[in-house]
Amino acid sequence: MKLGLLGKVLGHSMSPKIHESLFRQEGCQSTYELLEVPEAELEEQLPRMLADYDGLNVTIPYKVAVIPFLDELSPEAKTIGAVNTIARKNGCLIGYNTDYTGFKRTLARIHCDMKGRSAVVLGHGGASRAIIQCLADEGAQDIAVISRHPDHIDSEFEAFARARHAVIRGYDWVPSAPNPWLLVNATPVGMYPHMGVSPVPAEITARFPKVVDIIYNPAETQLLKDARGDRINGMYMLVMQAVAAEEIWMDRDISEDTVQAIVKEMMS
C-alpha cells in the first residue's frame, strides 16, 4: 500500500518510524511518506494525493480542511469535526479520527472506567476535542476543561464542550475538583526541552487515581512523577492512533503484542 502523512511542517514527525516498525512487525510491503503542503496549495494538491495514495494520515493544520474533499465521515470524525485518517472503501473516500481511538485504548490500558466518573482535562489544543468526545461517549459524569484564560475561549470550542456537558474552568478551580478520578494533560507543559515542570502542583496530581499525559518526550514527565496511581505517557496513544489507522487501511486487527513491541522500539 502507498500511504502518507499530510501536513504543513512535518520534519519532526515520528509517524514514519511508527508505521515502518508496524510494517516490519506485520510483514507488509507498504510505504509511508511525508507530504508537506503549503496552505495555499492544499486545494490544488489534495485531489491528486487522494487519487495517488491508498490512505493518508492528516495532521495540523488540515484536519478540518480535508473534510469537503471526502465522501463520508465515520461517526467519531463527524461528531468531533476533525479527520486524521483517510481511507478508500468501496470507491468512497472516508474520513476517520483515530486520535479518538488512540485515547479510548489508552484509557483501557490503565483500566480507567469512566462511567459515572469525573475527568479534568488540562488544555484545549489539538487533541482536546477527541479526548472530550471520548470521555463523553465513555460515560463520564463530569468533564472539566481547564484553561489559563477561561473567559477567552474560542466560541466554537466552547459550544463543542458544552454540547458534551463539559465545563470550562480556570486553573484556580483544579484544587477543589470534587471526586477526582482522571487527570489528562493535553498541554505542552513539561515537554522536552522544558522538562521538570508540571501544569499543576504535585499535591493536586497525587489526588487523581488515573493520570494520562499526552506528552511522550520525556517518557516520564514531572506530572507523571507526581502521580500516585495508574499513569501513562503519550507514546501509547501516539502508537495506537497509528495502529488504528493501519487497521482501517488493512481491514484487520493488530495484536496488543505488536503494539507493545512498537511502543518499546519508539521509547528506546
Rosetta blueprint (number, residue, H / E / L):
1 M L
2 K E
3 L E
4 G E
5 L E
6 L E
7 G E
8 K L
9 V L
10 L L
11 G L
12 H L
13 S L
14 M L
15 S H
16 P H
17 K H
18 I H
19 H H
20 E H
21 S H
22 L H
23 F H
24 R H
25 Q H
26 E H
27 G L
28 C L
29 Q L
30 S L
31 T E
32 Y E
33 E E
34 L E
35 L E
36 E E
37 V L
38 P L
39 E H
40 A H
41 E H
42 L H
43 E H
44 E H
45 Q H
46 L H
47 P H
48 R H
49 M H
50 L H
51 A H
52 D H
53 Y L
54 D L
55 G E
56 L E
57 N E
58 V E
59 T L
60 I L
61 P L
62 Y L
63 K L
64 V L
65 A L
66 V L
67 I H
68 P H
69 F H
70 L L
71 D L
72 E E
73 L E
74 S L
75 P H
76 E H
77 A H
78 K H
79 T H
80 I H
81 G L
82 A L
83 V L
84 N L
85 T E
86 I E
87 A E
88 R E
89 K E
90 N L
91 G L
92 C E
93 L E
94 I E
95 G E
96 Y E
97 N L
98 T H
99 D H
100 Y H
101 T H
102 G H
103 F H
104 K H
105 R H
106 T H
107 L H
108 A H
109 R H
110 I L
111 H L
112 C L
113 D L
114 M L
115 K L
116 G L
117 R L
118 S E
119 A E
120 V E
121 V E
122 L E
123 G L
124 H L
125 G L
126 G L
127 A L
128 S H
129 R H
130 A H
131 I H
132 I H
133 Q H
134 C H
135 L H
136 A H
137 D H
138 E L
139 G L
140 A L
141 Q L
142 D E
143 I E
144 A E
145 V E
146 I E
147 S E
148 R L
149 H L
150 P H
151 D H
152 H H
153 I L
154 D L
155 S H
156 E H
157 F H
158 E H
159 A H
160 F H
161 A H
162 R H
163 A H
164 R L
165 H L
166 A E
167 V E
168 I E
169 R E
170 G E
171 Y H
172 D H
173 W H
174 V H
175 P H
176 S H
177 A L
178 P L
179 N L
180 P L
181 W L
182 L E
183 L E
184 V E
185 N E
186 A L
187 T L
188 P L
189 V L
190 G L
191 M L
192 Y L
193 P L
194 H L
195 M L
196 G L
197 V L
198 S L
199 P L
200 V L
201 P L
202 A H
203 E H
204 I H
205 T H
206 A L
207 R L
208 F L
209 P L
210 K E
211 V E
212 V E
213 D E
214 I L
215 I L
216 Y L
217 N L
218 P L
219 A L
220 E L
221 T L
222 Q H
223 L H
224 L H
225 K H
226 D H
227 A L
228 R L
229 G L
230 D E
231 R E
232 I E
233 N L
234 G H
235 M H
236 Y H
237 M H
238 L H
239 V H
240 M H
241 Q H
242 A H
243 V H
244 A H
245 A H
246 E H
247 E H
248 I H
249 W H
250 M H
251 D L
252 R L
253 D L
254 I L
255 S L
256 E H
257 D H
258 T H
259 V H
260 Q H
261 A H
262 I H
263 V H
264 K H
265 E H
266 M H
267 M H
268 S L
